Amino acid sequence: MAKVNMKQIIFLLFQFLSFSIVYGTITIKSETEALNFAMENSKELLYGKLLVIQEMETSALSIQNFLPSFNFSFSESANISIYGNDSRSKNLSISINQLIFDGGNVLNEYRFNRLQSLYNFENYNLQLRFFISNVIESYYGILTQQEIIKIKKQVVKNGELNLKIIEKEKEIGRILEIDYLDYLISYNKLLFELEQEEKNLNKMIRSFKSLLGLNPQEQIQIEGKNLQIQELFYLEEYEQGLFPLIKANSIELKKKELEHTILEYEKQIKDRWYVPKINLQAGVAFSNTAFPLDQPEYSIKLGISFDKLTFFPGTISSGLSFSENNLSSVNNTVSNDIQKNIPVFLDKNTQKILILQSRLNLAKTEEELYVSFVDLLINHDQCIKELEFLRESISIYEKRLEFSKIELENGKIKRLDYLNKLSELAGIKITTLQKQSEVLSYERTLEIYSGIEFGGLIYECNKL
């Protein structure tokens, strides 16, 4: 007999306790608990939120093009003369350059960047709502699957009871062995289906743990009451009222509109070739042969640039300099560049085509949005019709099953036939649960795209 190693026992006990502490059972009892857990543990959401907030703050503070630019320079030189005295000089200059007017280009660029960052933030909020919807759907999907397993287990339980009876009937010769084998095949099929549903449940739980940010080894228990649709309502009649909400909340459509607006604005800028850019430059320069530099000279210069001219962009500038409180110089400059921009007219045509293409893409995006919206309404209403039919079928099947039970007791039908009827009723109940989840999923998707709070679709439709 092997000797008991106390160190191994202590180590195994420590491992067991550590596993129990680290991977203790987590119980989720409600949709709210699931959402809170997921929101607290999702690093993707956290990083995504931090990024879009940072982008918004950056775009809000990107005002550098409105502010003046400063320039500091210092130079020191020494001229050596072979036949004369050497000379030295030191120069310190400070200048400021301020944009006065540019036709609104800088301001509009700032606004477009701000809008882009705001749309990114709205897109984050949209993804957040989809994440919340996935958590809700996963949570109630598990509850639905648990109900499906309960229904399957009840059928298996009834099948097991009848299997024991039919085994005794075979033993005493009341039924043929082939009838027993047929029943056994159907019963084993029910066991296999139950096993598959339990595997599906485990798969759904693994996905749910991933959504919650849990370790795959952690134990989780899902409890709560499944959602029940109390009022079935059709949505196709609210098509005209709901689509404006969908359109107003479409991030993709807003981005296409922004891209189109930018293209049109760029064309307007090029068409206003006569609008100049005006800059004001002021500066002070100190010079002397040695420190301190006590010979200041002040200057101011106004520049007008016609840089949008196609072939002859030019600049006009006028400047004044002051030294010792006296006007020391006046400078006026006119300069032109001759540019070899041969395909300029083709470039304008290209820009027009891009605008037409952008307008077409915008209309196409809106059309695709409308088509997908209508498909969503049609699918939702079709599910409602199927759900109504299934609910009516359940009550009919349950009444029919009562007569089948009497027929079984009177020996008018076989136990296999009764088992099949139980399976049919269970199948209808399961399909009903699945259709109900499908309807709720469609409604949540509509609430996401229309900006309506979860669960508020009926209330919003009643207001239309």
C-alpha positions in Angstrom: 0.0 0.0 0.0 1.4 3.4 -1.1 2.2 5.8 1.7 0.0 8.9 2.0 2.0 12.0 1.0 0.7 14.9 3.2 2.3 17.5 1.0 0.3 16.3 -2.0 -2.9 16.3 0.0 -2.3 19.9 1.2 -1.4 21.0 -2.3 -4.6 19.4 -3.8 -6.7 21.0 -1.1 -5.1 24.4 -1.8 -5.8 24.0 -5.5 -9.4 23.1 -4.8 -10.0 26.1 -2.5 -8.2 28.4 -5.0 -10.4 27.1 -7.8 -13.6 27.6 -5.7 -12.6 31.2 -4.9 -11.5 32.2 -8.4 -14.2 30.3 -10.2 -17.1 30.6 -7.9 -20.7 30.3 -9.2 -22.1 33.6 -10.5 -25.8 33.9 -10.5 -27.6 36.2 -13.0 -31.2 36.7 -11.9 -32.4 39.5 -14.2 -31.8 41.4 -17.4 -30.5 44.3 -15.4 -27.9 42.2 -13.6 -26.7 40.8 -16.9 -26.4 44.3 -18.5 -24.6 45.8 -15.4 -22.2 42.8 -15.4 -21.5 43.1 -19.1 -21.0 46.9 -19.1 -18.6 46.7 -16.1 -16.4 44.0 -17.7 -16.4 45.0 -21.4 -13.0 46.4 -22.2 -14.0 47.0 -25.9 -16.8 49.3 -24.8 -14.4 51.1 -22.4 -11.7 51.7 -24.9 -14.2 52.6 -27.6 -15.8 55.2 -25.4 -12.4 56.7 -24.4 -11.4 56.9 -28.0 -14.4 58.7 -29.3 -14.4 61.1 -26.3 -10.7 61.8 -27.0 -11.5 62.5 -30.7 -14.3 64.9 -29.7 -12.0 66.8 -27.3 -9.3 66.9 -29.9 -11.6 68.3 -32.6 -13.0 70.9 -30.2 -9.5 72.1 -29.3 -8.2 72.1 -32.9 -8.3 75.9 -33.1 -4.7 76.3 -34.1 -5.6 77.7 -37.5 -7.6 80.5 -35.9 -4.7 81.5 -33.6 -1.7 83.7 -34.6 1.6 82.1 -35.4 4.8 83.3 -33.7 8.3 83.3 -34.9 11.5 83.9 -32.9 14.9 84.2 -34.4 18.4 85.2 -33.2 21.4 85.8 -35.4 25.0 86.8 -34.7 27.5 87.6 -37.3 31.1 88.8 -37.5 32.6 90.3 -40.7 36.4 90.2 -40.9 38.0 92.8 -43.1 41.7 92.5 -44.1 42.2 96.2 -44.7 39.8 97.6 -42.2 38.1 97.1 -38.9 36.2 94.0 -38.1 32.4 94.5 -37.5 30.1 92.5 -35.4 26.2 92.5 -35.1 23.6 90.7 -33.1 19.9 90.5 -34.1 16.8 89.3 -32.3 13.5 89.4 -34.0 10.0 88.5 -32.9 7.1 88.3 -35.3 3.4 87.4 -35.3 1.3 86.4 -38.2 -2.5 86.4 -38.0 -5.0 85.2 -40.6 -7.7 87.9 -41.0 -9.9 86.5 -43.7 -9.9 83.5 -46.0 -13.6 83.2 -47.2 -14.6 80.9 -44.3 -12.4 78.0 -45.3 -10.8 77.5 -41.9 -14.1 77.9 -40.0 -15.9 75.3 -42.2 -13.0 72.8 -42.0 -13.3 73.1 -38.2 -17.0 72.6 -38.3 -16.7 69.5 -40.6 -14.1 68.0 -38.3 -16.4 68.6 -35.3 -19.3 67.0 -37.1 -17.2 64.0 -38.0 -16.2 63.4 -34.4 -19.8 63.8 -33.3 -20.9 61.2 -35.8 -18.2 58.9 -34.5 -19.6 59.4 -31.1 -23.1 58.6 -32.3 -21.8 55.5 -34.1 -20.3 54.4 -30.7 -23.7 54.9 -29.1 -25.3 52.8 -31.9 -22.7 50.0 -31.3 -23.4 50.3 -27.6 -27.1 49.7 -28.2 -26.4 46.7 -30.3 -24.1 45.4 -27.6 -26.9 45.9 -25.0 -29.4 44.2 -27.4 -27.0 41.2 -27.8 -26.8 40.8 -24.0 -30.6 41.0 -23.6 -31.1 38.5 -26.5 -28.5 36.2 -25.2 -29.9 36.3 -21.6 -33.5 35.6 -22.7 -32.3 33.1 -25.3 -30.9 31.0 -22.5 -34.1 31.3 -20.5 -36.0 30.2 -23.7 -33.7 27.3 -24.2 -34.2 26.2 -20.6 -37.9 26.2 -21.2 -37.4 24.2 -24.3 -35.4 21.6 -22.3 -38.2 21.5 -19.7 -40.7 20.8 -22.4 -38.5 18.1 -23.9 -37.9 16.5 -20.5 -41.6 16.4 -19.8 -42.2 14.5 -23.1 -39.3 12.2 -22.2 -40.7 11.6 -18.8 -44.1 10.6 -20.3 -42.4 8.5 -22.8 -40.4 6.7 -20.1 -43.6 5.9 -18.1 -45.3 4.5 -21.2 -42.1 2.6 -22.1 -42.3 0.7 -18.7 -45.9 -0.1 -19.4 -45.2 -1.3 -23.0 -42.3 -3.5 -21.7 -44.7 -5.3 -19.3 -47.3 -5.6 -22.1 -44.7 -7.2 -24.3 -43.7 -9.6 -21.5 -47.3 -10.8 -21.1 -47.9 -11.0 -24.8 -50.4 -8.2 -25.2 -48.4 -6.5 -27.9 -46.0 -7.6 -30.6 -42.3 -7.1 -30.2 -42.2 -5.0 -33.4 -44.6 -2.5 -31.7 -42.3 -2.4 -28.7 -39.2 -1.8 -31.0 -41.0 1.0 -32.9 -41.8 2.7 -29.6 -38.2 2.2 -28.4 -36.9 3.9 -31.6 -39.1 6.9 -31.1 -38.2 7.1 -27.4 -34.5 7.0 -28.1 -35.0 9.7 -30.7 -36.5 11.9 -28.0 -33.5 11.2 -25.7 -31.1 12.2 -28.5 -33.1 15.4 -29.2 -33.0 16.3 -25.5 -29.2 15.7 -25.4 -28.8 18.1 -28.4 -30.9 20.8 -26.8 -28.7 20.5 -23.6 -25.6 20.9 -25.8 -27.1 24.0 -27.4 -27.8 25.4 -24.0 -24.1 24.9 -23.0 -23.0 26.6 -26.2 -25.3 29.6 -25.5 -24.0 29.9 -22.0 -20.4 29.9 -23.3 -21.3 32.8 -25.7 -23.1 34.6 -22.9 -20.1 34.4 -20.6 -18.0 35.8 -23.4 -20.4 38.8 -23.7 -20.2 39.3 -19.9 -16.4 39.3 -20.1 -16.2 36.1 -17.9 -13.5 33.5 -17.9 -14.7 30.3 -19.8 -14.0 28.2 -16.7 -16.2 30.3 -14.4 -19.4 28.8 -13.4 -22.6 30.8 -14.1 -26.3 30.2 -13.3 -29.0 31.9 -15.3 -32.3 32.5 -13.5 -35.3 34.8 -14.1 -38.6 35.0 -15.9 -38.7 34.8 -19.6 -40.3 37.7 -21.6 -43.9 37.2 -22.7 -45.5 39.2 -25.4 -48.8 40.3 -24.0 -50.0 42.4 -26.9 -49.4 41.4 -30.5 -49.4 44.3 -32.9 -48.5 44.8 -36.5 -46.1 47.5 -37.7 -46.6 47.8 -41.4 -49.3 50.4 -40.9 -46.8 52.6 -39.0 -44.3 52.6 -41.9 -44.7 56.2 -42.9 -44.4 57.4 -39.3 -41.4 55.2 -38.3 -39.2 55.8 -41.3 -38.5 59.5 -40.5 -37.1 58.3 -37.2 -35.0 55.7 -38.9 -33.7 58.2 -41.4 -32.9 60.8 -38.7 -30.9 58.3 -36.7 -29.0 56.7 -39.5 -25.3 57.4 -38.9 -24.4 56.0 -42.4 -26.8 58.5 -44.0 -25.4 61.4 -42.0 -21.9 60.6 -43.0 -22.9 60.4 -46.7 -24.6 63.8 -46.3 -21.5 65.2 -44.8 -19.2 63.9 -47.6 -21.6 65.4 -50.2 -21.7 68.7 -48.4 -17.9 68.9 -48.3 -17.6 68.2 -52.0 -20.2 70.9 -52.8 -18.4 73.4 -50.5 -15.0 72.6 -52.1 -16.6 73.4 -55.5 -18.0 76.7 -54.2 -14.5 77.7 -52.9 -13.0 77.0 -56.3 -15.8 78.9 -58.0 -15.1 81.9 -55.8 -11.6 82.4 -57.2 -11.8 86.2 -56.7 -12.0 85.9 -52.9 -8.6 86.6 -51.4 -6.8 85.5 -48.3 -5.8 88.3 -46.0 -2.9 88.1 -43.5 -1.6 90.6 -41.0 2.0 90.4 -39.9 3.7 92.5 -37.2 7.1 92.2 -35.6 9.9 93.8 -33.7 13.6 93.4 -34.3 16.4 94.3 -31.9 20.0 94.8 -33.1 23.3 96.0 -31.8 27.0 95.1 -31.8 26.8 93.7 -28.3 24.3 93.1 -25.5 22.0 94.7 -24.5 20.2 94.9 -27.8 18.6 98.4 -27.5 17.9 99.4 -31.1 14.3 98.3 -31.7 12.7 98.5 -35.1 8.9 97.8 -35.5 7.2 96.6 -38.7 3.6 95.9 -39.8 2.7 94.2 -43.0 -0.7 93.5 -44.7 -0.8 90.7 -47.3 -3.5 90.0 -49.8 -3.2 86.7 -51.6 -5.2 85.6 -54.7 -4.0 82.0 -54.5 -7.2 80.6 -56.1 -6.5 82.2 -59.5 -6.0 79.4 -62.0 -3.1 80.6 -64.1 -1.8 83.8 -62.4 -2.0 83.4 -58.6 -0.6 86.6 -57.1 0.1 88.3 -53.8 -0.1 92.0 -52.9 1.6 93.2 -49.7 2.1 96.6 -48.1 4.3 97.2 -45.1 5.6 99.9 -42.8 8.6 100.0 -40.6 9.3 102.3 -37.6 12.5 103.1 -35.8 12.9 105.4 -32.9 9.2 106.5 -33.2 9.8 107.6 -36.8 8.6 106.0 -40.0 11.7 104.4 -41.5 10.5 102.6 -44.6 7.4 101.8 -46.8 7.3 98.6 -48.8 4.8 97.6 -51.5 5.1 94.4 -53.3 3.2 92.7 -56.1 4.1 89.2 -57.2 2.7 86.6 -59.6 3.3 83.0 -60.4 2.6 81.6 -63.8 1.3 78.1 -63.4 1.2 75.4 -66.1 -2.1 73.9 -65.0 -3.2 72.6 -68.4 -6.0 70.1 -67.4 -7.8 72.7 -65.2 -11.0 72.4 -67.1 -10.9 68.7 -66.9 -10.4 68.9 -63.2 -13.6 71.0 -62.9 -15.5 68.4 -64.9 -14.1 65.7 -62.6 -15.3 67.6 -59.6 -18.8 67.9 -61.0 -18.8 64.2 -61.7 -17.7 63.5 -58.1 -20.6 65.6 -56.8 -23.1 63.8 -59.0 -21.7 60.5 -57.9 -21.9 61.6 -54.3 -25.5 62.7 -54.7 -26.3 59.3 -56.3 -24.6 57.4 -53.4 -26.6 59.5 -51.0 -29.9 58.6 -52.7 -28.8 55.0 -53.0 -28.0 54.8 -49.3 -31.4 56.3 -48.3 -33.1 53.8 -50.7 -31.2 50.8 -49.2 -32.1 52.1 -45.7 -35.8 52.2 -46.7 -35.7 48.7 -48.3 -34.1 47.1 -45.2 -36.5 49.0 -42.9 -39.6 47.7 -44.9 -38.1 44.2 -44.9 -37.8 44.4 -41.1 -41.4 45.4 -40.8 -42.6 42.6 -43.1 -40.6 40.0 -41.3 -41.9 41.2 -37.9 -45.5 41.1 -39.0 -45.0 37.7 -40.6 -43.7 36.4 -37.3 -46.7 37.9 -35.5 -49.1 36.0 -37.9 -47.2 32.8 -37.3 -47.2 33.4 -33.5 -51.0 33.9 -33.5 -51.4 30.7 -35.5 -49.1 28.7 -33.2 -50.9 30.0 -30.1 -54.3 28.9 -31.5 -52.8 25.6 -32.5 -51.6 24.9 -29.0 -55.1 25.2 -27.5 -56.5 23.0 -30.3 -53.7 20.4 -29.8 -54.2 20.3 -26.0 -58.0 19.7 -26.4 -57.2 17.0 -29.0 -54.6 15.4 -26.7 -57.3 15.0 -24.0 -59.4 12.9 -26.4 -56.3 10.9 -27.5 -55.6 10.1 -23.8 -59.1 8.7 -23.5 -58.6 6.7 -26.7 -55.3 5.3 -25.3 -57.0 4.2 -22.1 -59.7 2.5 -24.2 -57.2 0.8 -26.4 -58.3 2.6 -29.6 -54.8 4.0 -30.3 -51.3 2.7 -29.7 -48.9 4.2 -27.2 -46.6 5.1 -30.0 -49.3 7.3 -31.5 -49.9 9.0 -28.2 -46.2 9.6 -27.8 -46.1 11.2 -31.3 -49.0 13.5 -30.4 -47.1 14.5 -27.3 -44.0 15.2 -29.4 -46.1 17.3 -31.9 -47.5 19.4 -29.1 -44.1 19.9 -27.6 -42.8 20.9 -31.0 -45.5 23.5 -31.4 -44.7 25.0 -28.0 -41.0 25.1 -28.8 -41.6 26.8 -32.1 -43.9 29.3 -30.3 -41.1 30.2 -27.9 -38.7 30.6 -30.7 -41.1 32.8 -32.8 -41.7 35.0 -29.7 -37.9 35.5 -29.3 -37.7 36.3 -33.0 -40.5 39.0 -32.7 -38.8 40.6 -29.8 -35.5 40.6 -31.7 -37.1 42.4 -34.6 -38.6 45.0 -32.3 -35.3 45.6 -30.5 -33.6 46.1 -33.9 -36.2 48.7 -34.9 -35.8 50.4 -31.5 -32.0 50.6 -32.1 -32.2 52.1 -35.6 -35.0 54.5 -34.7 -33.4 55.8 -31.4 -36.4 54.6 -29.3 -35.8 53.3 -25.8 -35.9 49.5 -25.5 -39.5 48.4 -24.9 -40.9 51.7 -26.0 -41.8 50.8 -29.6 -45.5 50.2 -28.9 -45.8 53.5 -27.0 -44.0 55.4 -29.9 -46.3 53.8 -32.5 -49.4 54.8 -30.5 -48.3 58.4 -30.7 -48.0 58.3 -34.5 
